Amino acid sequence: MKKLKLYFVRHGQTIFNKYNRMQGWSDSPLTEKGYADAHRAGARLKNIAFDAAYASDTTRAMNTANAIMAENAHEQLPIETMPEFREEFYGYYEGSDSAQAWFEALMPVSGKRTFHEFLEENPIAASKDAMKAADPFHDAENDAEFWDRLNRGFAQLMETHNDGDTILVVSHGTTIRSMAGKADPTLDITWGPQNGSINRFTLDDDGLHLDEYNNHGDEELL
């Protein structure tokens, strides 16, 4: 059975993160803290000999990936883009104040005012369906559309790489949170992974398995 070791890192802090705005397929630059987040993650991963390095096709992910690779003690791999590992698409709500957007999407279907409160009693899949329903254009991704995209990415990794390969992927908070929750339904995902946090998965013929979630300490990883 082929097994891949995946290090999914959330990109560093961006301007939209700082001001708590919805940032799915829209983009904003890394802040000074965001670059520090990225280099700190790279320093913690410096002794990992990656076989490939990917990022979603957003500048925040690509810049984070380049900063991580710049810290690596092994071969400086080029960063390949994979749009399959973008953030969830929020449609009409892209760029909106996050608290207001989630209130408008979740209150009608659950009576919950915040994303955190919603996840205490509901699966994250339901939040995607609620967001699409609330979007007046219905362009936001629902859960089926989101997973169709991610599964294409996982299939590409399995097809491209060899058994035992270790792969870096820089992705996004809700994407990584959704992956972790699906891989381990017992995991508390009411809080998402921090900017620059390291999340480890194993991908094999049986699917995705969670090894570590939201590791954002200072210790070096081996």
ROVOZA-841972 format. One record per residue (C-alpha): residue number from 1; x, y, z. Coordinates in steps of 0.2 Angstrom, whole numbers. Layout:
N
NUM:X:Y:Z
...
***
This chain:
222
1:0:0:0
2:7:17:-5
3:8:29:9
4:13:48:8
5:18:59:23
6:10:76:21
7:15:92:31
8:1:104:29
9:6:121:35
10:-6:136:36
11:0:152:28
12:6:166:38
13:-5:180:44
14:-12:192:31
15:-20:209:31
16:-37:200:30
17:-33:189:44
18:-28:204:55
19:-44:213:51
20:-55:197:53
21:-61:197:35
22:-67:182:24
23:-52:176:14
24:-56:161:3
25:-51:163:-15
26:-48:182:-13
27:-31:186:-7
28:-21:199:3
29:-3:201:7
30:6:193:21
31:9:205:36
32:26:207:44
33:20:195:57
34:15:183:43
35:32:182:36
36:38:179:53
37:25:165:55
38:32:157:39
39:50:158:43
40:47:151:60
41:38:136:52
42:52:134:40
43:65:134:55
44:55:121:64
45:55:110:48
46:72:114:42
47:79:96:45
48:64:88:35
49:70:82:18
50:55:85:8
51:52:76:-9
52:41:89:-16
53:34:106:-10
54:17:113:-15
55:6:128:-11
56:-11:134:-16
57:-11:146:-30
58:-14:161:-19
59:1:173:-16
60:-1:171:3
61:2:152:2
62:16:154:-11
63:25:167:-1
64:24:156:14
65:30:141:5
66:45:150:-2
67:49:157:16
68:48:139:23
69:59:132:9
70:72:146:12
71:75:139:29
72:77:121:24
73:94:113:27
74:91:101:12
75:88:104:-7
76:79:120:-11
77:64:113:-20
78:54:124:-32
79:36:127:-26
80:23:120:-37
81:5:127:-36
82:-10:116:-33
83:-27:126:-34
84:-35:111:-27
85:-29:115:-10
86:-36:133:-10
87:-46:139:4
88:-65:136:4
89:-74:148:-8
90:-86:160:1
91:-94:168:-15
92:-103:184:-11
93:-95:185:6
94:-77:186:0
95:-69:200:9
96:-84:203:21
97:-82:205:39
98:-81:187:46
99:-92:189:61
100:-106:197:50
101:-104:185:36
102:-105:169:48
103:-120:177:57
104:-130:180:41
105:-126:162:35
106:-128:152:51
107:-142:161:61
108:-156:157:49
109:-152:138:49
110:-146:135:67
111:-149:150:78
112:-130:151:81
113:-122:168:80
114:-104:163:77
115:-94:150:68
116:-87:143:84
117:-104:141:92
118:-110:133:76
119:-96:120:76
120:-100:115:95
121:-116:107:89
122:-114:105:70
123:-102:97:58
124:-91:109:48
125:-99:102:32
126:-115:110:37
127:-107:127:38
128:-102:126:19
129:-120:121:14
130:-126:136:24
131:-114:148:16
132:-119:143:-1
133:-138:144:4
134:-135:162:11
135:-125:168:-4
136:-137:177:-15
137:-128:172:-31
138:-125:154:-24
139:-107:154:-30
140:-100:149:-13
141:-94:131:-12
142:-105:118:-3
143:-98:103:5
144:-99:92:-10
145:-90:105:-21
146:-77:108:-8
147:-72:90:-6
148:-73:86:-25
149:-59:99:-27
150:-49:93:-13
151:-51:74:-18
152:-44:79:-35
153:-29:86:-26
154:-26:70:-16
155:-28:59:-31
156:-15:69:-40
157:-3:67:-25
158:-5:49:-25
159:-3:47:-44
160:13:58:-44
161:23:52:-29
162:31:37:-23
163:28:26:-7
164:36:35:8
165:38:52:0
166:37:67:12
167:28:82:5
168:25:100:10
169:9:108:6
170:5:126:11
171:-14:128:12
172:-27:137:22
173:-36:137:39
174:-53:131:35
175:-46:119:22
176:-35:111:35
177:-48:111:49
178:-60:102:37
179:-47:89:32
180:-43:86:51
181:-61:85:55
182:-65:72:42
183:-49:62:45
184:-53:61:64
185:-72:65:68
186:-68:64:87
187:-56:80:85
188:-62:96:92
189:-61:108:78
190:-71:122:86
191:-54:131:85
192:-45:132:68
193:-26:130:65
194:-15:145:69
195:-6:155:55
196:10:145:52
197:5:130:62
198:10:113:56
199:-2:99:53
200:3:81:49
201:-7:68:39
202:-4:51:31
203:-12:48:14
204:-14:31:8
205:-26:20:-2
206:-38:20:12
207:-39:39:12
208:-33:53:24
209:-27:50:42
210:-23:64:54
211:-6:62:64
212:-5:80:72
213:-16:95:72
214:-12:114:75
215:6:112:81
216:12:130:83
217:25:128:96
218:43:133:94
219:51:116:95
220:60:109:79
221:51:95:71
222:60:79:65
***
